[in-house]
Amino acid sequence: MSSRALWAESKLLYTFNDPALLEQALTHRSASKNNNERLEYLGDSFLSFAIARRLYDLRPNDTEGDLSRARAALVKESTLAEIGFELGLDAQIVLGAGELRSGGAQRGAVLADGVEALIGAVLLDGGVAAAEALIDLLFAEQLRSLPDAATLKDSKTRLQEWLQGKGLRLPAYAVESVQGRDHEQTFVVSCAVTEKNAYTTGQGQSRRRAEQEAAA
């Protein structure tokens, strides 16, 4: 049995019937034409469904919007990359020479894609039940510690709902400045609630992020 197969048995608690699927799932596009992109596509789609189903059962009082925000908090690059790092995926992923030299094994996108590709590989190799068991294993802690619906709402939404609950007008956002070159810009945005005589600013690498910071 290969070292990657032993790793999969230890970390994923799964034994592949077709070891070639495991090898493909762990192969980045920079290393081979037979890479994990198609498996990533499959795994991403199935993961989104599986998490949606689990949230539907776990959070019976949440609205559709609440459930969508909860799913987005789980099925995102940073969460998947964290899972990949905990699995030690960076030591198993096969990269091309250039990607390896640039530290690609530690990049969030590479780890996240690898996790989704593994889910896709298990789905093809062992079926729906095996893929769902893997998702339950990988996301057990994230599902347990997921904040409540109100906390998951972004800052702009929470501020808007608070103002509406008080019968006040919505805040006014304005771009105060944009600094830096096109691909490295920093936006400074103001948020004003005139009826409360409140004014603040936030900054971020996009207007949206700056608005969220100002609202917070």
VENBELCOR-V943800 format. One record per residue. N is the residue number from 1. RES is the residue in three letters. PHI is phi in radians with two decimals (NA if undefined). OMEGA is omega as a letter, one per 30 degrees, with the letter a starting at -180 (none if undefined). D_FIRST is the distance of its C-alpha to the first C-alpha in Angstrom with 2 decimals. Layout:
{{N | RES | PHI | OMEGA | D_FIRST} {N | RES | PHI | OMEGA | D_FIRST}}
This chain:
{{1 | MET | NA | a | 0.00} {2 | SER | -1.23 | l | 3.81} {3 | SER | -1.13 | l | 6.68} {4 | ARG | -1.24 | l | 8.27} {5 | ALA | -1.15 | l | 6.21} {6 | LEU | -1.12 | l | 6.73} {7 | TRP | -1.05 | a | 10.14} {8 | ALA | -1.09 | l | 10.86} {9 | GLU | -1.08 | a | 10.41} {10 | SER | -1.30 | a | 12.62} {11 | LYS | -1.64 | a | 15.12} {12 | LEU | -1.73 | a | 15.44} {13 | LEU | 0.94 | a | 14.88} {14 | TYR | -2.50 | l | 13.30} {15 | THR | -1.88 | a | 10.32} {16 | PHE | -1.32 | l | 10.57} {17 | ASN | -1.27 | l | 11.65} {18 | ASP | -2.04 | a | 11.84} {19 | PRO | -1.03 | a | 9.22} {20 | ALA | -1.11 | l | 12.21} {21 | LEU | -1.16 | l | 14.27} {22 | LEU | -1.11 | l | 12.28} {23 | GLU | -1.07 | l | 12.53} {24 | GLN | -1.14 | a | 16.15} {25 | ALA | -1.10 | a | 16.91} {26 | LEU | -1.71 | a | 16.02} {27 | THR | -1.89 | l | 18.09} {28 | HIS | -1.31 | a | 21.73} {29 | ARG | -1.09 | l | 24.52} {30 | SER | -1.27 | a | 25.50} {31 | ALA | -1.76 | a | 22.38} {32 | SER | -2.88 | l | 22.33} {33 | LYS | -1.21 | l | 24.31} {34 | ASN | -1.55 | a | 21.22} {35 | ASN | -1.96 | a | 21.16} {36 | ASN | -1.63 | a | 21.06} {37 | GLU | -1.12 | a | 24.82} {38 | ARG | -1.21 | l | 25.01} {39 | LEU | -1.16 | l | 22.31} {40 | GLU | -1.07 | l | 24.26} {41 | TYR | -1.00 | a | 27.40} {42 | LEU | -1.16 | a | 26.01} {43 | GLY | -1.12 | l | 24.57} {44 | ASP | -1.07 | a | 27.85} {45 | SER | -1.13 | a | 29.93} {46 | PHE | -1.22 | l | 28.07} {47 | LEU | -1.06 | a | 27.95} {48 | SER | -1.04 | l | 31.70} {49 | PHE | -1.13 | a | 32.42} {50 | ALA | -1.10 | l | 30.29} {51 | ILE | -1.17 | l | 31.88} {52 | ALA | -1.04 | l | 35.29} {53 | ARG | -1.14 | a | 34.95} {54 | ARG | -1.16 | l | 33.97} {55 | LEU | -1.16 | l | 36.86} {56 | TYR | -1.04 | l | 39.19} {57 | ASP | -1.35 | a | 38.48} {58 | LEU | -1.35 | a | 38.40} {59 | ARG | -2.21 | a | 41.53} {60 | PRO | -1.14 | a | 44.10} {61 | ASN | -1.67 | a | 47.01} {62 | ASP | -1.33 | l | 45.66} {63 | THR | -1.38 | l | 47.28} {64 | GLU | -1.03 | l | 45.52} {65 | GLY | -1.12 | l | 46.00} {66 | ASP | -1.05 | a | 44.61} {67 | LEU | -1.14 | l | 41.46} {68 | SER | -1.12 | l | 41.03} {69 | ARG | -1.16 | l | 41.37} {70 | ALA | -1.12 | l | 38.89} {71 | ARG | -1.11 | l | 36.30} {72 | ALA | -1.10 | l | 37.03} {73 | ALA | -1.22 | a | 36.54} {74 | LEU | -1.67 | a | 32.99} {75 | VAL | -1.61 | l | 31.80} {76 | LYS | -2.54 | a | 32.60} {77 | GLU | -1.01 | a | 31.01} {78 | SER | -1.13 | l | 31.73} {79 | THR | -1.16 | l | 30.27} {80 | LEU | -1.13 | l | 27.07} {81 | ALA | -1.13 | l | 26.78} {82 | GLU | -1.08 | l | 27.27} {83 | ILE | -1.09 | l | 24.46} {84 | GLY | -1.06 | l | 22.17} {85 | PHE | -1.12 | l | 23.31} {86 | GLU | -1.13 | l | 22.73} {87 | LEU | -1.33 | a | 19.10} {88 | GLY | 1.34 | a | 18.66} {89 | LEU | -1.12 | a | 18.16} {90 | ASP | -1.06 | l | 20.17} {91 | ALA | -1.50 | a | 17.49} {92 | GLN | -1.88 | a | 14.90} {93 | ILE | -1.18 | a | 17.41} {94 | VAL | -1.71 | a | 17.80} {95 | LEU | -2.10 | l | 21.53} {96 | GLY | -1.22 | a | 24.01} {97 | ALA | -1.03 | a | 25.83} {98 | GLY | -1.15 | l | 28.93} {99 | GLU | -1.14 | l | 27.33} {100 | LEU | -1.15 | a | 25.28} {101 | ARG | -1.15 | a | 28.54} {102 | SER | -1.51 | l | 30.37} {103 | GLY | 1.37 | a | 28.04} {104 | GLY | -1.05 | a | 26.68} {105 | ALA | -1.15 | l | 23.59} {106 | GLN | -1.73 | a | 26.12} {107 | ARG | -1.28 | a | 28.30} {108 | GLY | -1.00 | a | 28.79} {109 | ALA | -1.12 | a | 28.71} {110 | VAL | -1.15 | l | 25.33} {111 | LEU | -1.16 | a | 23.77} {112 | ALA | -1.09 | l | 25.68} {113 | ASP | -1.09 | l | 24.70} {114 | GLY | -1.13 | l | 21.01} {115 | VAL | -1.10 | l | 21.39} {116 | GLU | -1.11 | l | 23.28} {117 | ALA | -1.13 | l | 20.80} {118 | LEU | -1.11 | l | 18.01} {119 | ILE | -1.09 | l | 20.56} {120 | GLY | -1.10 | l | 21.31} {121 | ALA | -1.15 | l | 17.75} {122 | VAL | -1.15 | l | 17.40} {123 | LEU | -1.04 | l | 20.89} {124 | LEU | -1.22 | a | 20.07} {125 | ASP | -1.38 | a | 16.83} {126 | GLY | -2.12 | l | 18.19} {127 | GLY | 1.63 | a | 21.89} {128 | VAL | -1.07 | a | 24.59} {129 | ALA | -1.07 | a | 23.98} {130 | ALA | -1.16 | l | 20.38} {131 | ALA | -1.17 | l | 21.63} {132 | GLU | -1.18 | l | 24.60} {133 | ALA | -1.10 | l | 22.63} {134 | LEU | -1.16 | l | 20.67} {135 | ILE | -1.10 | l | 24.07} {136 | ASP | -1.06 | l | 25.60} {137 | LEU | -1.19 | a | 22.99} {138 | LEU | -1.22 | a | 23.34} {139 | PHE | -1.87 | a | 27.12} {140 | ALA | -0.99 | a | 28.16} {141 | GLU | -1.19 | a | 29.94} {142 | GLN | -1.11 | l | 31.45} {143 | LEU | -1.22 | l | 32.90} {144 | ARG | -1.19 | a | 34.32} {145 | SER | -1.75 | a | 35.95} {146 | LEU | -1.10 | a | 37.21} {147 | PRO | -1.11 | l | 40.95} {148 | ASP | -1.25 | a | 43.64} {149 | ALA | -1.03 | a | 45.01} {150 | ALA | -1.10 | a | 47.95} {151 | THR | -1.19 | a | 45.91} {152 | LEU | -1.31 | l | 43.60} {153 | LYS | -1.17 | a | 46.62} {154 | ASP | -1.26 | a | 47.14} {155 | SER | -1.07 | a | 50.15} {156 | LYS | -1.13 | l | 52.33} {157 | THR | -1.15 | a | 51.89} {158 | ARG | -1.10 | l | 52.66} {159 | LEU | -1.13 | l | 55.74} {160 | GLN | -1.05 | a | 56.98} {161 | GLU | -1.15 | l | 56.67} {162 | TRP | -1.12 | l | 58.44} {163 | LEU | -1.12 | l | 61.28} {164 | GLN | -1.10 | l | 61.67} {165 | GLY | -1.14 | l | 61.80} {166 | LYS | -1.63 | a | 64.69} {167 | GLY | 1.29 | a | 66.45} {168 | LEU | -1.77 | l | 66.04} {169 | ARG | -1.24 | a | 65.44} {170 | LEU | -1.22 | a | 62.03} {171 | PRO | -1.22 | l | 61.21} {172 | ALA | -1.89 | l | 61.96} {173 | TYR | -1.88 | l | 59.31} {174 | ALA | -2.54 | l | 60.32} {175 | VAL | -1.36 | a | 58.62} {176 | GLU | -1.49 | l | 60.43} {177 | SER | -2.84 | l | 58.77} {178 | VAL | -2.30 | a | 55.89} {179 | GLN | -2.11 | l | 54.91} {180 | GLY | 1.66 | l | 52.64} {181 | ARG | -1.30 | a | 51.44} {182 | ASP | -0.91 | a | 50.27} {183 | HIS | -1.61 | l | 46.53} {184 | GLU | -2.39 | a | 47.14} {185 | GLN | -1.40 | l | 49.89} {186 | THR | -2.14 | a | 50.84} {187 | PHE | -1.69 | l | 52.91} {188 | VAL | -2.00 | a | 55.46} {189 | VAL | -2.17 | l | 56.55} {190 | SER | -1.73 | l | 59.26} {191 | CYS | -2.28 | a | 59.43} {192 | ALA | -2.19 | l | 62.90} {193 | VAL | -2.06 | a | 64.15} {194 | THR | -1.12 | a | 67.89} {195 | GLU | -1.22 | l | 69.06} {196 | LYS | -1.88 | a | 67.35} {197 | ASN | 0.92 | a | 68.38} {198 | ALA | -1.96 | a | 64.71} {199 | TYR | -2.57 | l | 63.21} {200 | THR | -2.67 | l | 60.00} {201 | THR | -2.28 | l | 57.65} {202 | GLY | -2.45 | l | 53.94} {203 | GLN | -2.39 | a | 51.90} {204 | GLY | -2.99 | a | 48.58} {205 | GLN | -1.42 | l | 46.90} {206 | SER | -2.51 | l | 48.09} {207 | ARG | -1.07 | a | 51.22} {208 | ARG | -1.07 | a | 49.30} {209 | ARG | -1.13 | l | 47.64} {210 | ALA | -1.13 | l | 51.02} {211 | GLU | -1.11 | l | 52.65} {212 | GLN | -1.09 | a | 50.07} {213 | GLU | -1.16 | l | 50.70} {214 | ALA | -1.12 | l | 54.45} {215 | ALA | -1.12 | l | 54.27} {216 | ALA | -1.10 | none | 52.28}}
